[in-house]
Structures are given as C-alpha cells and as structure tokens.
Amino acid sequence: MSDPAQDSGAEYGHTVSFREAVWTWARIAALSFGGPAGQIAVMHRILVEEKRWIGETRFLHALNYCMLLPGPEAHELIIYIGWLLHRVKGGIVAGTLFVLPGLISLGILSWVYAAFGNIGIVQALFFGLKAAVLAVVLEAVVRVGKRALKSRASVVIAALAFIGIFFFAVPFPLLILAAALIGFLGSRVRPEWFVSGSGHGAAKQDSEAPAVIDEAFARATPAHVRPSLARFAKVLGIGSAIWLGPLVLLFVLYRPDNVFTTVAAFNSKMAVVTFGGAYAVLAYMAQQAVEHYHWLKPGEMLVGLGFAETTPGPLISVVQFVGFMAAFRRPGPLDPVLAGSLGGVLAMWSTFVPPFLWIFLGGPYVEALIGNKSLNAALSAITAAVVGVILNLAVWFGLHTLFAQVYQTHAFGLSLTVPVWTTVNWAALAISAAAMIALFRFKIGMIPILAASCLAGMAYYAATGAM
C-alpha cells in the first residue's frame, strides 16, 4: 500500500495534494481546445505561471522530450508533470483525465455522423466544417513554422521534408529519423544552424520564486525519478501487457484482417512510428486510413479533424472517429453502432496507452539531460521537418476539399496527386478563403470561425436547394 504522505505530495516537502492535482488536471482537460499549441499554452499558464508547480526550464525540457517521442506531445507532457508530482498514479490520472472529455464527445459526434451524415442539413453543416479545417491546418503550418524555422538549415530541412513526402512518398518515420540524425550530427559541426525555439509562447526565464518541483529537486532527487533497472523492467513488462494485450487477444480470437484487429494493429504501429507532434501524426494517419485501408473518404477525414478541433482533448483523438467509421461499416455480426463504438474505443486505447509507457520508462533518464545541446539540436531539426510534413497535409486536404476529382500520376520516379481543374468547388473555396482571412487578418478564434463556416455551408445548401 502506498504511503499517504507520499500521495499528498509530502515526499517533495510541498503542499500539492493529490486531490488538488486531480481537480487541476480536470480543469486543464476542460480548457484544452484547439490542438497541441493551445493545450500546451493552457498548461503553461496554469502550471508554470499560476500555480508555480513546475519552473520554466523544466517545463520546456519536458516539452522538448515529449516532442521527440512518438505520439501526442500535449498528452505526454501532462503525464510527465503528473508523474513528477505524484509518481505513476499521478501520471495515470493526469493523462486519463486529459483524454476523457474528448472520448465522450467524439463518441457522440461519431454516432451522429454515422447515423445522420447523409441527411441534407447535416451534410451542409459538415460541408462548411471541412472547408474551414483547411484554413486551420494552414494556420498550423505558419504557427509551427515561425517557431521552428530559425535558420537557413531549418528552412532547407522543412523544404526537403515536403519534397520527400509529397513528390516521392518517402515514409514519414524515415523523414523524421533523417532529420534527427542531421540535427544531432550537425550540432557537432555548426551548432548555430540548429537552434530550437522557446516553445509555444512560453516566457524566457523562471521567476525569482522557485517552483514546487524545482525546489524539491534542489534538495534531493525524489526516489521515483532516480533511474532504476528493476523499475524499468517492471514498467516495461506491465505497460506492454496492458497496451498490447487487446491486440494479442484479437489476433488469437479473430483473423488478422478482422476490422478490430486491423484498427488495433494500425494505431499501435502509429503510436510507435509517428514522431513530430499531432499535425505530423495526422498527415501519416490520413493517408493510411483513406488511401491504404479505405476506411473513410478524404472529405470524411476532414469531418473527423473538425470534430477533434472543436472538442476538448488531444487533436489526435480523431483516431476515435476513424476507428468508429471503420468498424461501423464492417460490423460483422455486431450492431453497427456497437461495432463502431468498440472500434473507436480500441483506436483510442492503442493510441493513448503507449504515451504512459514512454513517460514512465524514459522520465527518470531524461531528467539528467536538461540543457543537452545535441538533444535540442535533434529536436530543432525534427520540428523543422514537421513543418514540411504539415504543409504536405494542408496540400493533401486542400486538393480533396476544393476539387471534386483528383487522380494519381507517376512519372520519372515521382508520385503526384493532381486535381481535375474543371471540378473546382467554388463554394468550398469561398468558405476556406473567408476562414483564412478571419484567422490570419483579423485573428478571430478557431471556434467562432468553425461555427460560422458551418452556418455558411448550411446557407449555401439552402440557397441551392440541396437540403
């Protein structure tokens, strides 16, 4: 049984009770709209500036580590801080509460789309939503680019990443691995070429009053943060069994091409190979789910992304919508809604359990790497490559949103997606353009823009008699 003093935070010699932490994690989850940048900004405001639980330097170091990991960095960051405060139990509660609101709301929205998506008024609403999401992704390219592209080397890496994935279909994990290697080795030759940003609008330096965690670390490193081979093996064994247990069971009970087995296997693989943040993960997932597995259409991928953008929690929670639609359309002997719900939950499980494992395994070791220049250089190069990958995502979404027909062409080793120019959707183009002006020129918030775009789509359908 755990020591009540430790559960209350007494092992740090501070007053952060476990109950107070739970309410704080729930508050952050409820405010976590708008993708990873907004979510990390909320965490920074509450945990660094307001409550002073963690200092600026340690917060940014934790963020840098999470950005080097596969999976959603905002989810991993809140697990990391919860783990620092209250050990494994704290990390589990923080990470679970962060995804719970999205799990519930996306489950409901997925059912609404599957059941009523073919009704005219619903189609009209989703038409406007898809057009606006294109503007949101383009805004992400600009936002991440401003932070990441600090030198000519980073611009070159971003350009090469875009060319590699868009024109030559280079696998995404290979791009990230190459970028990390370039940054790591390049920092030894020209370190000024690989300068990482300060990260998501954070302040430059800690305030004079030490934060709770930093003050405790100045006295002595807590026991659960000290590296231990025995603890590492225990976490690896238990965590792997919890994560991969459902997948192994599905392989044993059902054939490998069963939709539930495929959903679990795909998301488990994605949890391992998708580095570089939520928008980079989306680029990989969208192309695989649409072009390889044919679980849903390109336009439906935009609907799912719109759902994830307008609900609390990590942006990559869109995997729940993808898993729901995949199982809903291949339910086997199950009721389609039940099958879809199981597929969505299975996708979320396979995606969001691994981050707990990454943090609990690597956390004790990464604390010793604060200020490591080679690590930060690798991060800088990866983030630059992610800019090119997100740009590829924006172009891919744009082609499938603004044109009714596109086709693949192959020549001279290139693989290109080419639009049929006569099939341009002028209404979608107009809504996307208006959303971009609202975002870039007038700095209007994302939620109002998405709501207005949905209304514009409904107005267009009403005017043309499509509803």
N, C-alpha and C positions, 0 to 999 in steps of 0.2 A: 504494500500500500504506500502511496506517495505521502510525503511529509506535508501537512497543512501549511507549515511555514513556507515551504518552497512554493506551494500552489499560490500563496498570497503574494509572492514576489520577495519574500524575506531573504532568499538566498542572494539577492542582489543588494540587500540592505536598502530597498526603496519601498514606496507605498503604493505601487501599482497592483491592485488586487486583481485576481482572475476575473471577478465579476465586472469590474470596471473595464477590463480589456475586452470582455465579450460584448458589452454594450458599445464600445468604440468600434470594434470590427463590424458590428451590425450597422452602425451609423455610416461607416465608410462604404459598406456594400450598398446601402440605400441611395447614396450620393454618387455611385460610380457609373455614370453615363458617359458616352462619347468616346469610347476607345481608350487605349492604354495611356496616351498622353494626359488626358483629362483625369483618369483614375489615379495616376501617379502624382499629379498635381494635388488632388484631394488628400492623398496620403501624406504628402509633404506638408501641406497646410495644417493638418490635424496632428500628425505625429511629431513633426520637427518644430513647427512654429508655435502651435497652440499648447500641446501637452508636454513638449520637450522630453519625450521618451527616448528619442534617438537623435544624435547630433548630425549635422550636415555631412561631414566627411564620411561617417559610417553609413549614412543613408545612401549617398552616391556610390560608395563602394559596393554596397549590397545591390543597388540597381545595376551597376556595371556587371557584376557577377550574373545576375538574373538575365541580362541581355545576352550573355554568352551562352546561356543554356537553351536547349530546345524548349518550345512551348511558350505560353503567355507570360510575359515578364511581370505584368502588374500582379497577377495571381501569385507568382513565385515570390515577389517582393513582400507581399503581405504575409505569406507563410514564413518567410525568413525572419521578419520582425516579430511575429507571434512566437516563433521558436526561440529567438533571443530572449524574449521576456519570460515565457513560461514553458520552455522546453518543448518536447514533442506534442504534448497536449495542447499547448498554446498555438503551435503551428497548425495543427489539425483543425482546431476550432476557427482560427482566423481564415484559413483557406476555404473551409467548408461554407462559412457564412458569406464569404465573398461571392461564391457562385450560386448560392441557394435562391436569391430573388430571380436571377436570370433563368434558372432551371424551371421554376414555376411559371413565370410569364411566357417564356419561349415555348413551353409545352402547350400552353393555352393558344398562343398565336399560331403554332404549327397546326393544331387541330382545326382552328378557324380557317386557315388557308386550304388545308386538305379537303375540308367539308364544303366550303363556300367559295373557293377561289374561282370557280367557273361562272359565278353569278355576276352579272354585268356591273353592278355598283362596286363589288369587291375588286373585280378586275380593274376598274377605273382607279380605285384607291391605290392599288399596287402598281399601276402604270406610272403614276406620279412619284411614288416612292422609289421605284427603280431609277427613274431619270435623275432624282436628287442625289441618290447614293453615288453616282458617278462624280458629282461635284465634291462630295465628302472625301472620296478616295484621292482625287486630285489635290485637295487641300492637305491631305496627309503627306503627299509627295513633297509639297512646298514646306510644310512644317518640319518634317524629318530632315529634309534637305538643308534647311537653314542651320539646323543644329549639327548635322553630320559633315557637311562639305566645307571643311575649314581650310583646305589646302588644294593645290593642283592635283596632288596624288589621290586625294579622296574623290575629286571630280572624275578623274580617269577611271578609278575603280568602279564608281557608280555607272559610268558610261559603258564600260566593258561588261558589267553585270547585266545591264539592259540588253546589249547586243547579244550576249551569250544566250540569255533565256528566251528572247523574243525571236531572234533570227536563226539561232542554231539549236534551240530546245535543249540547252545544256541543263542537266539535272540541278535543281535548286541546292541540294546539300553539297554538291561539288563546288558550286559557286561560293558558298559560304566558307567551305573548307579552304579554298584557294585564297579568299580574301583574308582569312585569319592568318594563314601562312605568310602572305605578303606583308601584313601588318607586323607580325612577330619578328620576321627577319629584317624587314625594312627599318624597324626601330633601332636595330643594331648599327645600321649604316647612316641613315638620315632621320633621326628621331623627330625632327621638327616637321616632317612630312605627315606624321601620324599623330595628330593632336585631337584628343577626344573632347567633346563638348561638355559643358557643365551639367547638362541633363535636365530637360523638362521644366525649365523655368525656375530652377532652384536658386537659392541665394548663394553667394560666393563663399561665405565663411560662417563658421559657427558663432553664435553669440557668446558673450563672456560667461554666462552661467552654464556649467556643464550639463548635458542631458543625462537622464536617469541611467541608461545603459552605459554610456561612456564613462560616467563617474564610477560605476561598478567595475568596469574593465580596468580603470586606472588603479584600482586597489588590488584586484586579482581576477584572473580569467575564471569564470564560472565553470563548474565541473562538466556540464553538458556541452560546453563549447570547446573543450580540450579534445584534440584528436585521440581516438582510441580504435585500435584494430578490431577488438572484440565487439565494440559498439557498431563499427562499420559493417562487420559481417552479420550481426543481428538485424540491423536495419535493412540491409540488402536482402536477406532471406525473407523476412516478414513482408517487407514492402513489395518485393517481386511477386510473392504468392498472392497478395491482395490485388495487385494490379492485373496480373496475367491469369489468375485463377478462372475468371469467367471465360476468357478466350480459350484456355485449355479445355474447359468443360464443354464449350461449344464444338470444338474440334472433335472431341470424343463422342458426343451425343448426336451431332449433325455432320453433314458432309462439308468439306472446306468451302464450297461455293454457295452454301446457305447464306441468305442475306444478313443474318445476325452475325455469323462467323466473319463474313467479309467486312461488315461495318466495324466490328471489334478489332480485326486484324489491321485494317487500314488506319484507324485512329491510333492504335498502339504504335504502328510504324511511324505515323506522323508525329507522335509525341517524342520520338527519338531523333528524327532527322530534320525537323523544321526549326532552324535557328533564325534569329534575327528579329523577333517580335511578331505581334499579332498580324500586321498587314502582310508581312512576308509569308506567314503561315497561310493566310487566306489565298495568296497567289498560287501556292502549291496545291491547296485543297480544292480550290475552284476548278482548276484544270483537270485534276484527277477525278473529282466527283462528276463533272459534266462530260468530259471527253473520253475518259477511260472506263469508268463504271456505269455511266449513263443513268445515274440515279435521279437526276433532275436536269432541267434545261437551263441555259445560261441566264435567261431572264429570271428564273426561279432562284438562282443563286443570288441575284441582286435583291430579291424579296427577302431572303433569309438574312442577308447582310443588313438590310434596312431594319429588320426586326432586332438584330443584335445591337445595332447602333442606338435604338430607341428604348432599350430595356437596360436595367442595371446589370453590372457584371462584366466579365471579360468579353471582348469583341469576338473571340474565337468560339464563344458559346454557340455561334452559328452552326457548329457541328451537330447540335441537337436537332436543328431544323433539317439538316441534310440526312441524319440518321432516321428521323421521323419519316420523311418523304420516301427514303429508300425502302424501309420496311412496310410503310403504308401501301406501296404499290406492289410489293411482293409478300403479302401476309401469310401465304401458305394456308394452313388450317385455322389460323387465328382470325379474330375480328380485325379488320384493317386499322381501326383506331387503337386497339390494344397493341397490335404489332408495331404500329408507328410509335406509340409511347415507349414501348420496350426498346425499339431501335434508337430513339432519341436519348434515353437514359444510358444505354450501353455506350453510345458515342461519347457522352459526357464523362462516363466513368473511365473509359480508355484514354481520354484526353487529359482529364484533370487529376487523376491519381498519380501519374508519373512526376509532376512537379513537387509533390510532397517528398517523393523519394530523392529527387535531385538535391533538394534543400537539406534534408536530414543527413544525407550522405556527405555532401560537399561542404556544408556550412562550417563545421569545425576546422576545415583546412583552409577555406577561403579567407577566414578572418585574419590569417597570417599574411595575406597578400595585399593588404591595404597599401596603396601607393606604388604597386609594382608597375613599372613603365612598360615592360613587354606585354603584360596582360592588357593594359589600357590601350596600347597600340593595336593589338589584335581586335579589341572591341571597336576602336575607331574605324578600322578597315572593314569589319563586318557591317557596321552601321552604314558606311558609305555604299557597300554592295546592296544593302537592303533598300536604299533609295532607288537604285536601278530596278530592283525586283518589284517594288511598289508601283513604279512607273509602268512596268510591264502589266501589272494588274489593272491599272487605270486604263491603259490602251485596250486590253482584252475586254474589260467591262464596256468601254466606250463603243467598240465595234459591235458588240452583241446587243447594246441598248439602242444605239442610234440607227442601226441598219436592220432591215427585216431578213436579209440574206447575207451570209458570209461563206467563204469557201477556203479550203487549204490548198496551197500550191507548193511544189517542191522543185527547186532549180539550183544548180551549182552548189549543192550541199546546204542550201537554205530551206527553212520550213516556215512559210508565211501564211498568216490569216489575212485574207483580202476581202474587203466588202464589195458588194454589188452596189455601185454608187446610185443607181436608179431606185434603190429600195430604201433610201434615207427616210427616217421617221421624223418629219418636221416638228410635230408636236413634242416628241421626246427631246429633240434638240433645243426647242424653245424653253422647256421647263429646266433642262440641265443648265442652259446658259443663264437663266434667271437665278437659279440656285448658286451658280458660281459668282455672279455679280453680288448677290446678297452676302456670300461668305467672304469673298476677297475684298470687295469695295466697301461694303457697309458693316462688315464684322458682325453680322447677325448670328445668333446662336444656332446650333445644329438642329435642336428640337423644333423651334419655330419654322425653320426652313423645310424640314421634312414634312411637318404638318401642312404648311402652305402648298408644298408640291403635291401632296395627296389631294388636297382640295382642287388644285389646278387640273389634276388628272381626271377627277370626277366631273369638273366643269366641261372639260374637253369631250368626254364621253357623252355627257348630257347634250351638248351642242350638236354633236354629230349623230345623235340618235342611236349610239351603240349600246346604251343601257336599257 
